[in-house]
């Protein structure tokens, strides 16, 4: 039951699979840029009360699976 989120009158599980790609699939997500992108994604998700279930940062795209609170 921990994967479900509840509010006063409902229980839900809202997940999203998001894929972001760089323009023309250029390999720009390397080194410091990759670390900064990862830190920003974690910071934004924490501030918006979104759980990251899985995430992968490749050189040219980002896969992230989120668990979103329905409010």
BELVEN-V224836 format. One record per pair of residues at least 4 apart in sequence whose C-alpha atoms are under 7 Angstrom apart, sorted by the first residue. I is the first residue (numbers start at 1). J is the second residue. If there is no record, write none. Layout:
I;J / I;J
This chain:
4;11 / 4;12 / 4;13 / 5;11 / 5;12 / 5;13 / 5;69 / 6;10 / 6;11 / 6;12 / 7;11 / 14;67 / 14;68 / 14;69 / 15;65 / 15;66 / 15;67 / 15;68 / 16;65 / 16;66 / 16;67 / 17;64 / 17;65 / 17;66 / 18;63 / 18;64 / 18;65 / 19;61 / 19;62 / 19;63 / 19;64 / 20;61 / 20;62 / 20;63 / 21;25 / 21;60 / 21;61 / 21;62 / 22;26 / 22;60 / 22;61 / 25;60 / 26;60 / 27;59 / 27;60 / 28;59 / 28;60 / 29;33 / 29;34 / 29;58 / 29;59 / 29;60 / 30;34 / 30;59 / 31;35 / 32;36 / 33;37 / 34;38 / 35;39 / 36;40 / 37;41 / 38;42 / 39;43 / 40;44 / 41;45 / 42;46 / 43;47 / 44;48 / 45;49 / 45;50 / 45;51 / 46;50 / 49;69 / 50;66 / 50;67 / 50;68 / 50;69 / 51;66 / 51;67 / 51;68 / 52;65 / 52;66 / 52;67 / 53;65 / 53;66 / 53;67 / 54;64 / 54;65 / 55;63 / 55;64 / 55;65 / 56;62 / 56;63 / 56;64 / 57;61 / 57;62 / 57;63 / 58;62
